């Protein structure tokens, strides 16, 4: 049964994830023009920020419920788009999305739905492009991270 919880948001028990989540979902888009090199931080969409390790700070406890990613072209080698938090580039990634080498204008899309990854208030969620040492180039990567607020 839905109820009003923290932040005056409507929450309900999510039986798939086993917790109370907001019915409202929030999308955090991240993108970059072109990535060449073995690691590039995705920027806040629309180039709001130009500093390297950007991300979205979370206003309250949240759960990542889905991640969608797309790119225009991958040359030379396989690429990974990774979701991480709090500048943890060397630590355990929350999720890795694999993009195989495609050549020109292949526009691969990867969707990981039904995720259940908890984040805490004040964490900031980030995206990274990595080529895993293959020298790959990825054009116009974009990632959208969907979260639901969690009533802890």
TARASUL-V92087 format. One record per backbone hydrogen bond with DSSP energy under -0.5 kcal/mol. CO is the residue of the C=O (numbers start at 0). NH is the residue of the N-H. E is the energy in kcal/mol with one decimal. If there is no record, write none. Layout:
CO|NH|E / CO|NH|E
This chain:
2|4|-0.5 / 2|10|-3.3 / 4|7|-1.5 / 5|8|-1.1 / 8|4|-3.0 / 8|10|-0.5 / 9|22|-2.8 / 9|23|-0.5 / 10|2|-2.4 / 11|20|-2.5 / 12|14|-0.8 / 13|17|-2.0 / 13|18|-1.2 / 18|13|-3.2 / 18|20|-0.6 / 19|150|-2.0 / 20|11|-2.2 / 23|148|-0.6 / 25|146|-2.8 / 26|28|-0.6 / 27|144|-2.1 / 28|44|-1.8 / 29|142|-2.8 / 30|42|-3.0 / 32|139|-3.6 / 33|35|-0.5 / 34|137|-2.1 / 37|130|-0.6 / 37|131|-0.5 / 39|128|-3.1 / 42|30|-2.7 / 43|46|-0.9 / 43|47|-0.7 / 44|47|-0.7 / 51|53|-1.8 / 54|56|-0.6 / 55|124|-2.0 / 57|121|-2.2 / 60|149|-2.6 / 61|118|-3.1 / 62|147|-2.2 / 63|116|-1.5 / 64|114|-2.2 / 65|145|-3.0 / 66|111|-3.2 / 67|143|-3.2 / 68|109|-2.7 / 69|141|-2.7 / 71|105|-0.6 / 71|106|-1.6 / 72|138|-2.4 / 73|101|-1.2 / 73|102|-2.7 / 74|76|-1.5 / 74|136|-1.9 / 78|98|-3.1 / 79|129|-2.9 / 80|96|-3.1 / 81|83|-0.5 / 81|127|-2.3 / 82|93|-2.1 / 82|94|-1.3 / 83|125|-2.8 / 84|87|-1.3 / 86|88|-1.5 / 94|82|-2.4 / 95|97|-0.5 / 96|80|-2.4 / 98|78|-2.6 / 102|73|-1.0 / 102|105|-0.8 / 107|70|-1.4 / 109|68|-2.8 / 110|112|-0.6 / 111|66|-1.8 / 115|117|-0.6 / 116|63|-3.3 / 118|61|-2.2 / 119|122|-2.2 / 122|57|-2.9 / 123|85|-2.3 / 124|55|-2.1 / 125|83|-2.0 / 126|41|-2.6 / 127|81|-3.0 / 128|39|-2.3 / 129|79|-3.1 / 130|133|-1.9 / 135|36|-0.8 / 136|74|-2.1 / 137|34|-2.8 / 138|71|-3.0 / 138|72|-0.8 / 140|31|-1.4 / 141|69|-2.5 / 142|29|-2.9 / 143|67|-2.4 / 143|145|-0.6 / 144|27|-2.7 / 145|64|-2.3 / 145|65|-1.3 / 146|25|-2.9 / 147|62|-2.4 / 148|21|-2.8 / 149|151|-1.0
